[in-house]
Amino acid sequence: MTTAQPSPTAPSATAPADGLDVRPSPLALLLLGRESDPASERGVECPGDLPAPSDPDLVERARAAKERLGEKVFVLGHHYQRDEVIQFADVTGDSFKLARDAAARPEAEYIVFCGVHFMAESADILTGDHQQVVLPDLAAGCSMADMATAEQVAECWDVLTEAGVAGTTVPVSYMNSSADIKAFTGRHGGTICTSSNARRALDWAFSQGEKVLFLPDQHLGRNTAVRDMGMSLKDCVVYNPHKPNGGLTAGQLRDARMILWRGHCSVHGRFSLDSVNDVRERVPGVNVLVHPECRHEVVEAADHVGSTEYIIRTLEAAPAGSKWAIGTELNLVRRLANRFAPEGKEVVFLDRTVCFCSTMNRIDLPHLVWTLESLADGRVVNRIQVDPETEKFAKLALEQMLALP
């Protein structure tokens, strides 16, 4: 559990910033928030509109406040952040890389995490007691992380206990989970994983027990087990926390090897097999590169599958003239398209619908300016602080991940 204080209204964003192209992709047929796709997973939509450009005066204010703070502040920018925020990040990366980067900067009194809530929690767990982690907008949550609450997971463990399988089940929780879920994992001898090391985490878990309870993203768990480890789809069952006993019988739990939590990413779950087939027709010779949080049929139809860092490395190594359709968050895809265009690499968004992570995009320049100016004036706002008991067990699970062979 974390405690934090709410933020007041941030400065407004009105005029366009120089050089910031916020026009929809020419492939976008559905603007965000105007329509939804009835074929999508339940809860997978594209709310809102494209991020609004910010007042260029805010750029100068952010720069001035950051200069006033000097080495006292360390700004982390997740890959999915909008460009107006990324320009002020001292480092960019995925959630775990950023948390480790923060821990490696003990001289920084303030860690400003431009990401979402669970990421800031992880940074607080891994940084020193003298450091204060700040999230510019407390509404920047994660729909996937919110799909597994501590109460629901505790009830699930009771169901596994009654079925006689808890003693042989090892929890493996994705980094994209709350501190409470990480603590549950640590209490029950499990480990955390990222999309980069999920295979290693599962190999370790199966050396410790017969079954894995994988939280909270069913797709990453299924794709890793079936695609990377050679299991069958029949080895996997989905535990639905909204149904009695998870919607499963004791026999199904006993027969399963992978017990997958019914959770998903609202962005990656948006991509479908139709998306893959359509882009292959539109862009002859395209390479389809997707994140393992995508649905299993999408991963099976793709040419390459990997984490955010893998996606970036793959494009870096790609030959000039190659064409790529990327199945991940829009801000990153647009940034990669701009980065690699001078090298003659064509990068497009996998789906026709423009879709970004709406909660991640709550961290905008107005909120960042308010945060930095408040810190520069000596006021700590929106601090994310994990309670000591939760931190203790969550850190156990994180340390087990670091110790993976």
C-alpha positions as a Markdown table, in Angstrom:
| # | Residue | x | y | z |
|---|---|---|---|---|
| 1 | Met | 0.0 | 0.0 | 0.0 |
| 2 | Thr | 1.3 | 3.5 | -0.8 |
| 3 | Thr | 0.5 | 6.9 | 0.5 |
| 4 | Ala | 0.6 | 10.1 | -1.5 |
| 5 | Gln | -0.9 | 13.6 | -1.5 |
| 6 | Pro | -3.1 | 14.8 | -4.3 |
| 7 | Ser | -2.0 | 17.4 | -6.9 |
| 8 | Pro | -3.8 | 20.7 | -7.6 |
| 9 | Thr | -4.8 | 21.7 | -11.0 |
| 10 | Ala | -1.7 | 21.9 | -13.3 |
| 11 | Pro | -0.9 | 24.7 | -15.6 |
| 12 | Ser | -2.9 | 24.7 | -18.8 |
| 13 | Ala | -1.6 | 23.5 | -22.1 |
| 14 | Thr | -2.8 | 25.5 | -25.1 |
| 15 | Ala | -0.4 | 26.7 | -27.8 |
| 16 | Pro | 1.5 | 24.1 | -29.9 |
| 17 | Ala | 5.1 | 23.5 | -29.1 |
| 18 | Asp | 7.7 | 24.1 | -31.8 |
| 19 | Gly | 8.5 | 21.0 | -33.8 |
| 20 | Leu | 5.9 | 18.8 | -32.0 |
| 21 | Asp | 3.8 | 17.0 | -34.5 |
| 22 | Val | 0.6 | 15.8 | -32.8 |
| 23 | Arg | -1.4 | 15.0 | -36.0 |
| 24 | Pro | -2.9 | 11.5 | -36.2 |
| 25 | Ser | -1.1 | 8.9 | -38.2 |
| 26 | Pro | -2.3 | 8.8 | -41.8 |
| 27 | Leu | -3.2 | 5.2 | -41.1 |
| 28 | Ala | -5.6 | 6.1 | -38.4 |
| 29 | Leu | -9.2 | 5.4 | -39.4 |
| 30 | Leu | -10.7 | 5.7 | -36.0 |
| 31 | Leu | -9.7 | 8.7 | -33.8 |
| 32 | Leu | -9.3 | 8.0 | -30.2 |
| 33 | Gly | -12.6 | 8.1 | -28.2 |
| 34 | Arg | -14.7 | 8.5 | -31.3 |
| 35 | Glu | -15.4 | 4.8 | -31.9 |
| 36 | Ser | -14.7 | 1.5 | -30.2 |
| 37 | Asp | -14.1 | -2.0 | -31.7 |
| 38 | Pro | -16.7 | -4.5 | -30.6 |
| 39 | Ala | -14.2 | -7.3 | -31.5 |
| 40 | Ser | -11.7 | -6.1 | -28.9 |
| 41 | Glu | -11.2 | -7.7 | -25.5 |
| 42 | Arg | -13.6 | -6.5 | -22.8 |
| 43 | Gly | -12.1 | -3.3 | -21.5 |
| 44 | Val | -9.8 | -2.7 | -24.4 |
| 45 | Glu | -10.6 | 0.6 | -25.9 |
| 46 | Cys | -8.8 | 3.8 | -26.9 |
| 47 | Pro | -10.2 | 6.6 | -24.7 |
| 48 | Gly | -9.6 | 10.2 | -25.2 |
| 49 | Asp | -7.8 | 12.0 | -28.1 |
| 50 | Leu | -4.2 | 12.5 | -29.2 |
| 51 | Pro | -2.2 | 14.3 | -26.5 |
| 52 | Ala | -2.6 | 18.1 | -26.8 |
| 53 | Pro | 0.5 | 20.2 | -27.6 |
| 54 | Ser | 1.8 | 22.2 | -24.7 |
| 55 | Asp | 2.4 | 25.9 | -24.3 |
| 56 | Pro | 6.1 | 26.6 | -25.3 |
| 57 | Asp | 6.4 | 28.8 | -22.2 |
| 58 | Leu | 6.1 | 25.6 | -20.1 |
| 59 | Val | 9.2 | 24.2 | -21.8 |
| 60 | Glu | 11.2 | 27.2 | -20.5 |
| 61 | Arg | 9.6 | 26.9 | -17.0 |
| 62 | Ala | 10.5 | 23.2 | -16.8 |
| 63 | Arg | 14.0 | 23.8 | -17.9 |
| 64 | Ala | 14.5 | 26.6 | -15.4 |
| 65 | Ala | 13.0 | 24.6 | -12.5 |
| 66 | Lys | 15.2 | 21.6 | -13.4 |
| 67 | Glu | 18.3 | 23.8 | -13.5 |
| 68 | Arg | 17.4 | 25.2 | -10.0 |
| 69 | Leu | 17.2 | 21.7 | -8.6 |
| 70 | Gly | 20.5 | 20.6 | -10.2 |
| 71 | Glu | 21.7 | 17.1 | -9.0 |
| 72 | Lys | 19.0 | 17.0 | -6.3 |
| 73 | Val | 16.5 | 15.8 | -8.9 |
| 74 | Phe | 16.7 | 12.8 | -11.2 |
| 75 | Val | 13.9 | 12.6 | -13.9 |
| 76 | Leu | 13.0 | 9.1 | -15.2 |
| 77 | Gly | 11.0 | 8.9 | -18.5 |
| 78 | His | 9.3 | 5.7 | -19.6 |
| 79 | His | 9.4 | 4.8 | -23.3 |
| 80 | Tyr | 5.7 | 5.4 | -23.6 |
| 81 | Gln | 5.8 | 9.0 | -22.4 |
| 82 | Arg | 5.1 | 11.8 | -24.9 |
| 83 | Asp | 8.0 | 13.6 | -26.4 |
| 84 | Glu | 7.3 | 16.9 | -24.5 |
| 85 | Val | 8.1 | 15.0 | -21.3 |
| 86 | Ile | 10.8 | 12.7 | -22.6 |
| 87 | Gln | 12.9 | 15.8 | -23.5 |
| 88 | Phe | 13.4 | 16.4 | -19.8 |
| 89 | Ala | 14.2 | 12.9 | -18.7 |
| 90 | Asp | 17.7 | 12.2 | -17.5 |
| 91 | Val | 17.3 | 8.5 | -18.5 |
| 92 | Thr | 14.7 | 6.6 | -20.5 |
| 93 | Gly | 13.8 | 3.0 | -20.4 |
| 94 | Asp | 11.2 | 0.4 | -19.3 |
| 95 | Ser | 9.9 | 0.3 | -15.8 |
| 96 | Phe | 12.5 | -2.0 | -14.1 |
| 97 | Lys | 15.5 | -0.3 | -15.9 |
| 98 | Leu | 14.3 | 3.0 | -14.6 |
| 99 | Ala | 13.8 | 1.8 | -11.1 |
| 100 | Arg | 17.4 | 0.4 | -11.1 |
| 101 | Asp | 18.7 | 3.6 | -12.6 |
| 102 | Ala | 17.1 | 5.5 | -9.7 |
| 103 | Ala | 18.7 | 3.2 | -7.1 |
| 104 | Ala | 22.0 | 3.9 | -8.8 |
| 105 | Arg | 21.7 | 7.6 | -8.1 |
| 106 | Pro | 21.8 | 7.9 | -4.3 |
| 107 | Glu | 22.9 | 11.5 | -4.5 |
| 108 | Ala | 19.5 | 12.5 | -6.0 |
| 109 | Glu | 17.1 | 13.6 | -3.3 |
| 110 | Tyr | 14.1 | 13.6 | -5.5 |
| 111 | Ile | 13.2 | 10.9 | -8.1 |
| 112 | Val | 10.6 | 12.3 | -10.5 |
| 113 | Phe | 9.1 | 9.2 | -12.2 |
| 114 | Cys | 7.4 | 10.0 | -15.5 |
| 115 | Gly | 5.5 | 6.8 | -15.8 |
| 116 | Val | 2.6 | 5.2 | -13.9 |
| 117 | His | 1.9 | 4.3 | -10.3 |
| 118 | Phe | 3.3 | 0.8 | -10.0 |
| 119 | Met | 6.6 | 2.0 | -11.5 |
| 120 | Ala | 7.0 | 4.8 | -8.9 |
| 121 | Glu | 6.2 | 2.2 | -6.2 |
| 122 | Ser | 9.0 | 0.0 | -7.5 |
| 123 | Ala | 11.4 | 2.9 | -7.5 |
| 124 | Asp | 10.5 | 3.7 | -3.9 |
| 125 | Ile | 11.2 | 0.1 | -2.9 |
| 126 | Leu | 14.6 | 0.0 | -4.6 |
| 127 | Thr | 15.9 | 3.5 | -3.6 |
| 128 | Gly | 17.3 | 4.6 | -0.3 |
| 129 | Asp | 15.2 | 6.0 | 2.6 |
| 130 | His | 16.7 | 9.4 | 2.1 |
| 131 | Gln | 15.3 | 9.6 | -1.5 |
| 132 | Gln | 11.7 | 10.7 | -2.2 |
| 133 | Val | 9.9 | 9.4 | -5.3 |
| 134 | Val | 7.4 | 11.7 | -6.9 |
| 135 | Leu | 4.7 | 10.9 | -9.5 |
| 136 | Pro | 3.6 | 14.1 | -11.4 |
| 137 | Asp | 0.0 | 13.0 | -11.7 |
| 138 | Leu | -1.5 | 10.5 | -9.2 |
| 139 | Ala | -4.2 | 9.6 | -11.8 |
| 140 | Ala | -1.5 | 7.9 | -13.9 |
| 141 | Gly | -2.3 | 4.4 | -13.0 |
| 142 | Cys | -2.2 | 1.1 | -14.9 |
| 143 | Ser | -5.3 | -0.7 | -16.0 |
| 144 | Met | -3.4 | -4.1 | -16.0 |
| 145 | Ala | -2.0 | -3.6 | -12.5 |
| 146 | Asp | -5.5 | -2.6 | -11.3 |
| 147 | Met | -6.9 | -5.9 | -12.6 |
| 148 | Ala | -5.3 | -7.8 | -9.6 |
| 149 | Thr | -6.0 | -6.5 | -6.1 |
| 150 | Ala | -4.5 | -7.9 | -2.9 |
| 151 | Glu | -7.9 | -9.1 | -1.7 |
| 152 | Gln | -8.6 | -10.9 | -5.0 |
| 153 | Val | -5.2 | -12.6 | -5.0 |
| 154 | Ala | -5.5 | -13.7 | -1.4 |
| 155 | Glu | -8.9 | -15.2 | -2.3 |
| 156 | Cys | -7.3 | -17.0 | -5.3 |
| 157 | Trp | -4.6 | -18.5 | -3.0 |
| 158 | Asp | -7.4 | -19.8 | -0.7 |
| 159 | Val | -9.0 | -21.4 | -3.8 |
| 160 | Leu | -5.7 | -23.0 | -4.7 |
| 161 | Thr | -5.3 | -24.2 | -1.1 |
| 162 | Glu | -8.8 | -25.8 | -1.1 |
| 163 | Ala | -7.9 | -27.5 | -4.4 |
| 164 | Gly | -4.8 | -28.9 | -2.8 |
| 165 | Val | -2.4 | -27.3 | -5.2 |
| 166 | Ala | -1.1 | -24.2 | -3.3 |
| 167 | Gly | 1.8 | -26.1 | -1.8 |
| 168 | Thr | 3.1 | -26.9 | -5.3 |
| 169 | Thr | 2.3 | -23.6 | -6.9 |
| 170 | Val | 4.9 | -20.8 | -7.3 |
| 171 | Pro | 3.7 | -17.2 | -7.9 |
| 172 | Val | 5.4 | -15.3 | -10.7 |
| 173 | Ser | 4.3 | -11.7 | -10.9 |
| 174 | Tyr | 4.9 | -9.3 | -13.8 |
| 175 | Met | 6.7 | -6.1 | -13.0 |
| 176 | Asn | 3.5 | -4.4 | -14.1 |
| 177 | Ser | 1.8 | -5.1 | -10.8 |
| 178 | Ser | 1.2 | -3.2 | -7.6 |
| 179 | Ala | 3.5 | -3.3 | -4.6 |
| 180 | Asp | 0.8 | -5.3 | -2.7 |
| 181 | Ile | 1.0 | -8.0 | -5.4 |
| 182 | Lys | 4.8 | -8.0 | -5.4 |
| 183 | Ala | 4.6 | -8.4 | -1.6 |
| 184 | Phe | 2.2 | -11.4 | -2.0 |
| 185 | Thr | 4.7 | -12.9 | -4.4 |
| 186 | Gly | 7.6 | -12.5 | -2.0 |
| 187 | Arg | 5.6 | -13.9 | 1.0 |
| 188 | His | 4.9 | -17.1 | -1.0 |
| 189 | Gly | 8.4 | -17.7 | -2.3 |
| 190 | Gly | 7.9 | -16.4 | -5.8 |
| 191 | Thr | 9.6 | -14.0 | -8.1 |
| 192 | Ile | 9.0 | -10.9 | -10.2 |
| 193 | Cys | 9.6 | -10.9 | -14.0 |
| 194 | Thr | 9.8 | -8.5 | -16.8 |
| 195 | Ser | 8.9 | -9.1 | -20.5 |
| 196 | Ser | 12.6 | -9.6 | -21.1 |
| 197 | Asn | 13.3 | -12.3 | -18.5 |
| 198 | Ala | 9.9 | -14.1 | -18.2 |
| 199 | Arg | 11.3 | -17.3 | -19.6 |
| 200 | Arg | 14.1 | -17.4 | -17.0 |
| 201 | Ala | 11.6 | -16.6 | -14.3 |
| 202 | Leu | 9.3 | -19.5 | -15.3 |
| 203 | Asp | 12.3 | -21.9 | -15.7 |
| 204 | Trp | 13.2 | -21.0 | -12.1 |
| 205 | Ala | 9.7 | -21.3 | -10.8 |
| 206 | Phe | 9.2 | -24.8 | -12.3 |
| 207 | Ser | 12.4 | -25.9 | -10.6 |
| 208 | Gln | 10.8 | -24.9 | -7.3 |
| 209 | Gly | 7.3 | -26.3 | -7.9 |
| 210 | Glu | 4.9 | -28.0 | -10.2 |
| 211 | Lys | 2.7 | -25.1 | -11.2 |
| 212 | Val | 2.9 | -21.3 | -11.6 |
| 213 | Leu | 0.3 | -18.7 | -10.7 |
| 214 | Phe | 1.1 | -15.9 | -13.2 |
| 215 | Leu | 0.0 | -12.4 | -12.3 |
| 216 | Pro | -1.5 | -10.2 | -13.7 |
| 217 | Asp | -1.1 | -10.4 | -17.5 |
| 218 | Gln | -2.5 | -13.6 | -18.9 |
| 219 | His | -1.0 | -12.9 | -22.4 |
| 220 | Leu | 2.7 | -12.6 | -21.3 |
| 221 | Gly | 2.3 | -15.8 | -19.2 |
| 222 | Arg | 0.6 | -17.8 | -22.0 |
| 223 | Asn | 3.0 | -16.6 | -24.7 |
| 224 | Thr | 6.0 | -17.4 | -22.7 |
| 225 | Ala | 4.8 | -20.8 | -21.6 |
| 226 | Val | 3.5 | -21.9 | -25.1 |
| 227 | Arg | 5.7 | -20.0 | -27.5 |
| 228 | Asp | 9.0 | -20.0 | -25.6 |
| 229 | Met | 8.8 | -23.1 | -23.4 |
| 230 | Gly | 6.9 | -25.6 | -25.7 |
| 231 | Met | 3.8 | -26.0 | -23.4 |
| 232 | Ser | 0.4 | -26.6 | -24.8 |
| 233 | Leu | -2.5 | -24.2 | -24.6 |
| 234 | Lys | -4.2 | -27.0 | -22.6 |
| 235 | Asp | -1.6 | -26.6 | -19.9 |
| 236 | Cys | -3.0 | -23.1 | -19.3 |
| 237 | Val | -6.1 | -22.1 | -17.4 |
| 238 | Val | -7.4 | -18.6 | -16.8 |
| 239 | Tyr | -8.4 | -17.6 | -13.3 |
| 240 | Asn | -11.2 | -15.0 | -13.4 |
| 241 | Pro | -11.3 | -13.1 | -10.0 |
| 242 | His | -14.9 | -12.1 | -10.8 |
| 243 | Lys | -16.2 | -15.6 | -10.8 |
| 244 | Pro | -16.7 | -18.1 | -7.9 |
| 245 | Asn | -13.5 | -20.1 | -7.5 |
| 246 | Gly | -12.1 | -18.2 | -10.5 |
| 247 | Gly | -14.5 | -20.0 | -12.8 |
| 248 | Leu | -12.4 | -23.1 | -12.5 |
| 249 | Thr | -12.9 | -26.6 | -10.9 |
| 250 | Ala | -10.5 | -28.2 | -8.6 |
| 251 | Gly | -9.8 | -30.7 | -11.3 |
| 252 | Gln | -8.9 | -28.0 | -13.8 |
| 253 | Leu | -6.5 | -26.4 | -11.2 |
| 254 | Arg | -4.9 | -29.8 | -10.5 |
| 255 | Asp | -4.4 | -30.5 | -14.2 |
| 256 | Ala | -3.0 | -27.1 | -15.2 |
| 257 | Arg | 0.7 | -26.1 | -15.2 |
| 258 | Met | 0.1 | -22.4 | -15.8 |
| 259 | Ile | -2.7 | -20.7 | -13.8 |
| 260 | Leu | -3.0 | -17.3 | -15.6 |
| 261 | Trp | -4.7 | -14.3 | -14.0 |
| 262 | Arg | -7.4 | -12.8 | -16.1 |
| 263 | Gly | -5.6 | -9.5 | -16.8 |
| 264 | His | -4.3 | -7.7 | -19.9 |
| 265 | Cys | -2.8 | -4.5 | -21.2 |
| 266 | Ser | -5.4 | -2.2 | -22.6 |
| 267 | Val | -3.0 | -1.1 | -25.4 |
| 268 | His | -1.4 | -4.4 | -26.4 |
| 269 | Gly | -4.7 | -6.2 | -26.0 |
| 270 | Arg | -6.1 | -3.9 | -28.7 |
| 271 | Phe | -4.1 | -5.6 | -31.5 |
| 272 | Ser | -5.8 | -8.4 | -33.3 |
| 273 | Leu | -5.0 | -11.0 | -36.0 |
| 274 | Asp | -6.9 | -8.8 | -38.4 |
| 275 | Ser | -4.4 | -6.0 | -37.6 |
| 276 | Val | -1.6 | -8.3 | -38.7 |
| 277 | Asn | -3.3 | -9.5 | -41.8 |
| 278 | Asp | -4.3 | -5.9 | -42.8 |
| 279 | Val | -0.9 | -4.4 | -42.4 |
| 280 | Arg | 0.7 | -7.2 | -44.5 |
| 281 | Glu | -1.7 | -6.2 | -47.3 |
| 282 | Arg | -1.2 | -2.5 | -46.9 |
| 283 | Val | 2.6 | -2.7 | -46.6 |
| 284 | Pro | 4.2 | -5.4 | -48.8 |
| 285 | Gly | 7.3 | -6.9 | -47.3 |
| 286 | Val | 6.6 | -5.6 | -43.9 |
| 287 | Asn | 8.1 | -7.1 | -40.8 |
| 288 | Val | 5.6 | -7.4 | -37.9 |
| 289 | Leu | 7.2 | -6.8 | -34.5 |
| 290 | Val | 5.1 | -7.1 | -31.4 |
| 291 | His | 5.3 | -7.0 | -27.6 |
| 292 | Pro | 4.6 | -10.3 | -25.8 |
| 293 | Glu | 1.7 | -8.6 | -23.9 |
| 294 | Cys | -0.3 | -9.0 | -27.2 |
| 295 | Arg | -2.8 | -11.8 | -27.6 |
| 296 | His | -1.5 | -15.2 | -28.4 |
| 297 | Glu | -2.8 | -15.3 | -32.0 |
| 298 | Val | -1.1 | -12.0 | -32.7 |
| 299 | Val | 2.2 | -13.2 | -31.3 |
| 300 | Glu | 1.9 | -16.4 | -33.4 |
| 301 | Ala | 1.3 | -14.4 | -36.6 |
| 302 | Ala | 4.1 | -11.9 | -36.0 |
| 303 | Asp | 7.6 | -12.2 | -37.4 |
| 304 | His | 9.4 | -11.0 | -34.2 |
| 305 | Val | 8.3 | -10.8 | -30.6 |
| 306 | Gly | 10.0 | -9.1 | -27.7 |
| 307 | Ser | 10.1 | -6.5 | -24.9 |
| 308 | Thr | 10.2 | -2.8 | -25.5 |
| 309 | Glu | 14.0 | -2.9 | -25.3 |
| 310 | Tyr | 14.1 | -5.8 | -27.8 |
| 311 | Ile | 11.9 | -3.8 | -30.2 |
| 312 | Ile | 14.3 | -0.9 | -30.1 |
| 313 | Arg | 17.4 | -3.1 | -30.5 |
| 314 | Thr | 15.7 | -4.9 | -33.4 |
| 315 | Leu | 15.1 | -1.6 | -35.3 |
| 316 | Glu | 18.6 | -0.4 | -34.5 |
| 317 | Ala | 20.0 | -3.5 | -36.2 |
| 318 | Ala | 17.5 | -3.5 | -39.1 |
| 319 | Pro | 18.9 | -2.8 | -42.6 |
| 320 | Ala | 18.1 | 0.4 | -44.5 |
| 321 | Gly | 15.0 | 0.1 | -46.6 |
| 322 | Ser | 13.3 | -2.4 | -44.3 |
| 323 | Lys | 9.6 | -2.0 | -43.3 |
| 324 | Trp | 8.3 | -2.5 | -39.9 |
| 325 | Ala | 4.8 | -2.6 | -38.3 |
| 326 | Ile | 5.2 | -2.3 | -34.5 |
| 327 | Gly | 2.6 | -3.6 | -32.1 |
| 328 | Thr | 3.2 | -1.5 | -29.0 |
| 329 | Glu | 2.3 | 1.9 | -27.5 |
| 330 | Leu | 1.8 | 4.8 | -30.0 |
| 331 | Asn | 4.2 | 7.4 | -28.5 |
| 332 | Leu | 7.1 | 4.9 | -28.7 |
| 333 | Val | 6.2 | 3.9 | -32.3 |
| 334 | Arg | 6.0 | 7.5 | -33.5 |
| 335 | Arg | 9.4 | 8.3 | -31.8 |
| 336 | Leu | 11.0 | 5.2 | -33.5 |
| 337 | Ala | 9.5 | 6.2 | -36.8 |
| 338 | Asn | 11.0 | 9.6 | -36.6 |
| 339 | Arg | 14.3 | 8.3 | -35.4 |
| 340 | Phe | 14.8 | 5.7 | -38.1 |
| 341 | Ala | 13.3 | 7.6 | -41.1 |
| 342 | Pro | 16.7 | 9.2 | -41.9 |
| 343 | Glu | 18.2 | 5.7 | -42.2 |
| 344 | Gly | 15.6 | 4.7 | -44.7 |
| 345 | Lys | 13.6 | 2.4 | -42.4 |
| 346 | Glu | 9.8 | 2.6 | -42.6 |
| 347 | Val | 8.1 | 2.2 | -39.2 |
| 348 | Val | 4.3 | 2.2 | -38.9 |
| 349 | Phe | 1.8 | 1.5 | -36.1 |
| 350 | Leu | 0.4 | -2.1 | -36.4 |
| 351 | Asp | -3.2 | -1.1 | -36.1 |
| 352 | Arg | -5.3 | 1.3 | -38.1 |
| 353 | Thr | -6.6 | 2.8 | -34.8 |
| 354 | Val | -4.3 | 5.3 | -33.2 |
| 355 | Cys | -4.0 | 4.0 | -29.6 |
| 356 | Phe | -1.8 | 5.3 | -26.8 |
| 357 | Cys | -1.7 | 4.4 | -23.1 |
| 358 | Ser | -4.2 | 6.9 | -21.8 |
| 359 | Thr | -3.0 | 6.7 | -18.1 |
| 360 | Met | 0.7 | 7.0 | -19.1 |
| 361 | Asn | -0.2 | 10.1 | -21.1 |
| 362 | Arg | -1.6 | 11.8 | -18.0 |
| 363 | Ile | 2.0 | 12.7 | -17.2 |
| 364 | Asp | 2.1 | 15.8 | -19.4 |
| 365 | Leu | 4.3 | 18.9 | -19.4 |
| 366 | Pro | 1.9 | 21.0 | -17.2 |
| 367 | His | 2.1 | 18.3 | -14.5 |
| 368 | Leu | 5.8 | 18.0 | -14.8 |
| 369 | Val | 6.3 | 21.8 | -14.6 |
| 370 | Trp | 4.1 | 21.9 | -11.5 |
| 371 | Thr | 6.1 | 19.1 | -9.9 |
| 372 | Leu | 9.5 | 20.5 | -10.7 |
| 373 | Glu | 8.6 | 24.1 | -9.6 |
| 374 | Ser | 7.1 | 22.7 | -6.4 |
| 375 | Leu | 10.3 | 20.8 | -5.6 |
| 376 | Ala | 12.4 | 23.8 | -6.5 |
| 377 | Asp | 10.4 | 25.8 | -4.0 |
| 378 | Gly | 10.9 | 23.2 | -1.3 |
| 379 | Arg | 7.5 | 21.5 | -1.5 |
| 380 | Val | 7.4 | 17.7 | -2.0 |
| 381 | Val | 4.2 | 16.9 | -3.9 |
| 382 | Asn | 2.7 | 13.6 | -4.9 |
| 383 | Arg | 5.2 | 11.5 | -3.0 |
| 384 | Ile | 4.8 | 7.7 | -3.5 |
| 385 | Gln | 5.7 | 5.8 | -0.4 |
| 386 | Val | 5.4 | 2.1 | 0.1 |
| 387 | Asp | 4.8 | 1.0 | 3.7 |
| 388 | Pro | 7.7 | -0.9 | 5.4 |
| 389 | Glu | 5.9 | -4.3 | 5.6 |
| 390 | Thr | 4.8 | -4.3 | 2.0 |
| 391 | Glu | 8.3 | -3.1 | 0.9 |
| 392 | Lys | 10.0 | -5.9 | 2.9 |
| 393 | Phe | 8.2 | -8.7 | 1.0 |
| 394 | Ala | 8.1 | -6.9 | -2.3 |
| 395 | Lys | 11.8 | -6.4 | -2.2 |
| 396 | Leu | 12.2 | -10.2 | -1.5 |
| 397 | Ala | 10.5 | -10.9 | -4.8 |
| 398 | Leu | 12.4 | -8.3 | -6.7 |
| 399 | Glu | 15.7 | -9.6 | -5.3 |
| 400 | Gln | 14.8 | -13.1 | -6.3 |
| 401 | Met | 14.4 | -11.8 | -9.9 |
| 402 | Leu | 17.8 | -10.2 | -9.7 |
| 403 | Ala | 19.2 | -13.6 | -8.6 |
| 404 | Leu | 17.7 | -15.5 | -11.5 |
| 405 | Pro | 20.3 | -17.7 | -13.2 |
